[in-house]
Structures are given as C-alpha cells and as structure tokens.
Amino acid sequence: MLAAFVSHPDCARHEMGPGHPECPERLAAIQDRLLAAGLLDYMLPCEAPLATEEQLQRAHSALYVRQVLDSAPAEGYLQVDPDTRMNPFTVPAALRAAGAAVHATDLVLGGEVPVAFCAVRPPGHHAERAATMGFCFFNNAAVAVRHALDVHGLSRVALVDFDVHHGNGSEDILAGDERVLMCGTFERGLYPFDAADAGAPDGPNGPLDAPNMINVGLPKRSGSDAFRAAVTDHWLPALEAFRPELIVVSAGFDAHREDDMGNLALVDADYEWVTRQLMRVAGRHARGRVVSCLEGGYVLNPLARSVAAHVKVLIGAD
C-alpha cells in the first residue's frame, strides 16, 4: 500500500518578501530530493483541499479564523507580527496547508494509506488558538489532531514535535486535553522565548503545566546524543504508556547543524533515527498510522536531505 504525499501548488504562492527564510523554494527543494531519491515512487500524490471553517474551529476560535480569512491584502504585504507577513495568496495557502493535514488524517484513518507526509507551507506549530505567530497562521498539526478525535472518534492521539523551536501554538491549543499527548524537543532560549525555556532534560510539563505535555528543552550545541537521550528517556516511555491510536508529527528540520535558525547541531541521521522510533510506537499501538506535517527547516540542502531521511523511514523504504 502506498503512502500519501499531500501538497498543493497554492502553498508555493504564499511568500513574505525577498530574503525571508520561509520561502516557496522550500517545497521545490523537498520534492526534487524525494524525486531524485526515488521515494515518490512509493507515494500516492494527493492534492490538498481547502480546510473548512468548521475544521479550523476545532483548533482555533471562530473570531480568529474569520480575522485571518478577512485580512489578506489585495496586493503587496500585510505585516501581522515582526516575523510574519501576508500576501494576496496567503489565505488559500494556509487553507491548503490545514486542509492537507485533515485530508491526510482521513486517508490514514480510512485505511487508504498507512502513513502520509504533508509537504505544505505556511507551517503551523506557532499558531495559537487566537494568534498568528512565527510564520504560522493555522495550526495544521493541531487541526489534524482534533479532526482525528472529534470526527473519527479516536480516544488517544499523540503529537510529536522535533522542530528547533518550541511548539507553543500546539501547546496553547492542546494543553489539558486528556485525549492528547504532546511530546516536544526544542532549543532553550530560542523563539518564542516563552516559559518553555525552563524546559530541561528532567522533563517538566511545560509553560502551561499540563500533564499531557512532555517538553524537553535542550541547550544549544547539545547535538545528537542529547536529542536521542531526550527522546529515549522522556518521549518513548510516555508514548508507550499513552498507547496512541494515531501519531501526528510536527516535522521541523531546523535543528540541523547546517541550518542557522538554531544551534542544536542535529544531522540527517537523527531524523532517520527519531522517525524509526516513532514508527515502532505506531506499529505497536496505532496500526502503523502516522501523519507528518512539515514545519521548519530553512536552508534548502539540509532541509531536503533531512525530509528524505524522515520520509524514507516513514514509508518503509529504508
């Protein structure tokens, strides 16, 4: 059975100005690498639909959704936070990105494919219930999680996030929801500069002090060993105890040592390794069901290589 590759050309039309790191070329680099590696031969190409307001409102307030939909400029750019702009094509891109996560969830839970990778932008994990932040408008992964719970009727969904930045938006939306376990690693002292900076390898719950949050903040330049220890010591025991019926991944690749957005100094092999751990958990508890959504990763070559390493294991081609 093929895996799903979910994307849409609209995702490349959103852009935030010359030189902005969250650029349309990210998707082209990923697709070119997957094609060159032969991995797309194992994947079913799927066009992302537009997310509906009902789907978005499972993760965001109705007022916030309407504000985003009504804010797109007719031309030029609208600055919505110090790092984030809208252009005339941002809204359809954001709707496609969230719609991809929903469609991937439907495909996986409907038994059409065992796993799916959503090659989309804008990313989502900084978008809070009622706030745009850090290049993110709608929280794609959180929308997928709530869709799996509220529409498909699952009882336990895990969200794992290995982006170099703390997934504050996902935490804001999902903290306290006992149907969800969120596990995250990130670099301490980095954007969004929130209370998660206190996260240390002893594994506190996080800024909202919710028992369903496993946040492990890592010091800069801590490298592969510290990352793998955090996953082994904190994520995996929590995931085994939780027994998720689906794993949703916020797949950010900006912790790579060649990406100047952060300083954790991970390498391609770390993304291969962590994906293998997640697939083992999914095989034991979730019938192998995984939905992965692209988040960060801003230097094109290491981004494309890291995504290929992730997808190779995700689809069982390793």
C-alpha positions in Angstrom: 0.0 0.0 0.0 1.4 3.4 -1.0 2.0 6.3 1.4 0.4 9.6 0.7 2.3 12.8 -0.4 -0.1 15.6 0.2 0.6 19.1 -1.2 -0.8 21.8 -3.4 0.6 24.5 -5.8 -1.1 27.2 -3.7 1.3 26.5 -0.9 4.1 28.0 -3.1 2.3 31.2 -3.9 2.4 32.5 -0.3 5.6 34.4 0.2 6.7 37.1 2.7 9.2 39.1 0.7 12.8 38.7 -0.7 15.2 37.0 1.6 12.6 35.7 4.0 13.7 32.2 5.2 10.2 30.7 5.0 10.2 30.8 1.2 8.4 28.9 -1.6 11.7 27.3 -2.7 11.5 25.0 0.4 8.8 22.9 -1.2 10.5 22.6 -4.6 13.8 21.5 -2.9 11.9 18.8 -0.9 10.0 17.5 -3.9 13.2 17.5 -6.1 15.1 15.5 -3.5 12.3 12.9 -3.0 12.0 12.5 -6.7 15.8 12.1 -7.2 15.9 9.5 -4.3 13.1 7.5 -5.9 10.9 7.9 -2.8 8.0 9.5 -4.7 7.6 6.2 -6.5 6.3 4.8 -3.2 3.9 7.7 -2.6 0.4 8.5 -3.8 0.3 12.1 -4.8 -2.7 13.9 -3.3 -4.0 17.4 -3.8 -4.7 19.2 -0.6 -8.3 20.5 -0.3 -9.2 23.8 1.3 -9.8 23.5 5.0 -13.3 24.5 6.1 -14.0 27.0 8.9 -15.6 24.1 10.9 -12.4 22.1 10.6 -10.2 25.1 11.6 -12.5 26.0 14.6 -11.7 22.7 16.3 -8.3 24.2 17.0 -8.9 28.0 16.7 -11.5 30.4 17.8 -14.2 31.3 15.3 -13.3 35.0 15.6 -9.6 34.3 14.9 -10.4 32.2 11.9 -12.6 34.9 10.4 -9.9 37.6 11.1 -7.3 35.6 9.2 -9.7 34.9 6.3 -10.6 38.6 6.1 -7.1 40.0 6.4 -5.4 39.1 3.1 -4.2 42.3 1.2 -5.4 42.8 -2.3 -1.8 43.5 -3.2 1.6 43.8 -1.5 2.1 42.7 2.0 0.4 42.9 5.4 2.7 42.7 8.4 1.0 40.6 11.1 3.8 40.2 13.5 7.5 41.1 13.4 8.4 37.9 11.5 5.2 37.2 9.6 3.6 38.8 6.6 0.6 38.0 4.4 0.4 38.4 0.6 -2.7 38.1 -1.6 -2.1 34.3 -1.8 -1.6 33.6 1.9 -5.1 32.6 2.8 -5.5 29.9 0.2 -2.0 28.6 1.0 -2.9 28.4 4.7 -6.2 26.8 4.0 -4.5 24.2 1.8 -1.9 23.5 4.5 -4.5 22.8 7.1 -6.7 21.0 4.6 -3.7 18.8 3.8 -3.4 17.7 7.4 -7.2 17.0 7.5 -7.1 15.1 4.2 -4.0 13.1 5.3 -5.8 12.1 8.5 -8.9 11.0 6.6 -6.7 8.9 4.2 -4.8 7.2 7.1 -7.7 6.6 9.4 -9.9 5.5 6.4 -7.3 2.8 5.7 -6.4 4.1 2.2 -2.8 4.6 3.2 -0.9 3.7 6.3 1.1 7.0 6.5 1.1 10.4 5.0 3.5 13.3 4.6 2.2 16.8 4.1 4.6 19.0 2.1 2.9 22.3 2.9 3.5 25.8 3.9 2.9 28.1 5.8 3.9 26.0 8.8 1.6 25.8 11.8 3.0 24.9 15.2 3.4 28.5 16.5 -0.2 29.4 15.6 -2.1 29.6 18.9 -5.8 29.3 19.4 -6.3 33.0 18.6 -2.9 34.3 17.5 -0.7 34.3 14.4 2.9 33.8 15.3 6.3 32.8 13.8 5.4 32.3 10.1 2.2 30.4 11.2 -1.4 31.2 10.6 -3.4 28.0 11.2 -2.0 25.2 13.3 -2.0 22.3 10.8 -1.0 19.6 13.2 -3.4 20.6 15.9 -6.3 20.8 13.3 -5.3 17.2 12.3 -5.3 16.0 15.9 -8.7 17.5 16.7 -10.1 16.1 13.4 -9.0 12.6 14.4 -10.5 12.9 17.8 -13.8 14.8 17.1 -14.6 13.4 13.6 -13.1 10.0 13.5 -13.8 9.3 17.2 -10.3 8.3 18.3 -9.6 8.3 22.0 -5.9 8.9 22.1 -3.8 10.9 19.6 -0.1 11.7 20.1 1.5 14.9 18.7 5.3 14.8 18.5 7.3 17.9 17.6 11.1 17.9 16.9 11.4 21.4 15.4 14.2 23.5 16.9 11.6 25.9 18.3 9.0 25.2 21.0 5.6 24.4 19.5 3.9 27.0 21.7 0.8 27.2 19.5 0.1 23.4 19.7 0.6 23.6 23.4 -1.8 26.5 23.7 -4.5 24.6 21.8 -4.0 21.1 23.2 -2.8 21.6 26.8 -5.2 19.9 29.2 -6.9 17.7 26.6 -6.5 14.3 28.1 -7.1 12.7 24.8 -3.8 14.1 23.5 -0.2 13.5 24.5 2.2 16.1 23.1 6.0 15.4 23.2 8.4 18.1 22.1 12.1 18.8 22.0 13.5 22.3 21.2 16.4 24.6 21.9 16.2 26.5 25.1 16.5 30.3 24.9 15.2 30.4 21.3 12.0 31.8 19.8 9.2 32.0 21.0 11.1 32.9 24.2 8.2 31.6 26.4 8.1 29.8 29.7 9.1 26.6 27.9 12.7 27.9 28.1 12.7 26.4 31.6 12.3 23.0 30.0 15.3 20.9 30.9 16.3 17.3 30.4 14.5 16.4 33.7 11.3 16.8 31.6 8.9 19.3 33.2 5.4 19.5 31.7 5.9 23.0 30.2 4.7 26.6 30.4 1.1 25.7 30.9 1.9 22.9 33.5 -0.4 20.5 31.8 0.1 16.8 32.5 -0.3 15.9 28.8 2.7 17.9 27.8 6.2 16.4 27.7 8.6 19.3 26.9 12.3 18.8 26.8 14.3 21.9 26.3 17.9 21.3 25.2 20.9 23.6 25.5 22.5 25.0 22.4 25.1 22.8 20.6 23.9 19.8 22.6 23.9 17.6 19.5 22.7 14.1 18.6 23.4 12.4 21.9 21.3 14.8 24.0 18.5 14.8 21.4 18.4 11.0 21.3 18.5 10.7 25.1 15.6 13.1 25.4 13.5 11.0 23.1 14.6 7.7 24.7 14.2 8.9 28.3 11.1 11.1 28.0 9.1 10.7 24.8 9.2 6.9 24.4 8.1 5.9 28.0 5.3 8.5 27.8 4.2 7.3 24.4 4.2 3.6 25.5 2.1 4.4 28.5 -0.3 6.5 26.4 -0.8 3.9 23.6 -1.7 6.4 20.9 -4.1 5.3 18.2 -2.5 7.8 15.7 0.7 9.8 15.8 0.8 13.2 14.2 4.3 14.7 13.7 5.2 18.4 13.6 8.2 17.7 11.4 10.6 20.6 11.7 14.1 20.2 10.4 15.7 23.5 11.5 17.6 21.8 14.4 20.0 20.6 11.7 23.6 21.7 12.2 23.6 23.4 8.8 20.5 25.4 9.5 21.3 28.8 11.0 17.9 29.2 12.6 19.1 27.2 15.6 22.1 25.6 17.3 21.2 22.1 18.3 23.5 20.6 15.7 21.5 17.6 14.6 22.3 15.7 11.5 20.3 13.8 8.8 20.7 10.5 10.7 19.0 11.9 13.7 15.8 12.5 11.7 16.0 9.0 10.4 16.5 7.6 13.9 13.7 9.5 15.5 11.3 8.6 12.7 12.2 4.9 13.3 11.4 5.2 17.0 8.0 6.8 16.2 7.2 4.1 13.6 7.9 1.4 16.2 5.5 3.0 18.6 2.9 3.4 15.9 3.3 -0.2 14.9 2.7 -1.4 18.4 -0.3 0.8 19.3 -1.6 2.7 16.2 -1.7 0.1 13.5 1.3 1.9 12.0 -0.7 5.1 11.4 1.3 8.3 11.2 0.5 11.7 9.7 3.5 14.0 9.3 3.3 17.8 8.6 6.2 19.9 7.5 7.1 22.7 9.9 10.6 24.4 9.9 13.8 23.9 8.0 15.2 26.9 6.1 18.5 26.0 4.4 17.4 24.2 1.3 20.0 21.4 1.0 19.9 20.1 4.6 16.1 20.6 4.7 15.7 18.4 1.6 18.1 15.7 2.8 16.5 15.6 6.2 13.0 15.3 4.8 14.2 12.5 2.6 15.7 10.7 5.6 12.4 11.1 7.5 10.2 10.0 4.6 12.4 7.0 3.8 11.7 5.5 7.2 8.1 6.8 7.3 7.2 4.9 4.1 9.2 1.8 4.9 11.8 2.3 2.1 14.8 2.2 4.4 
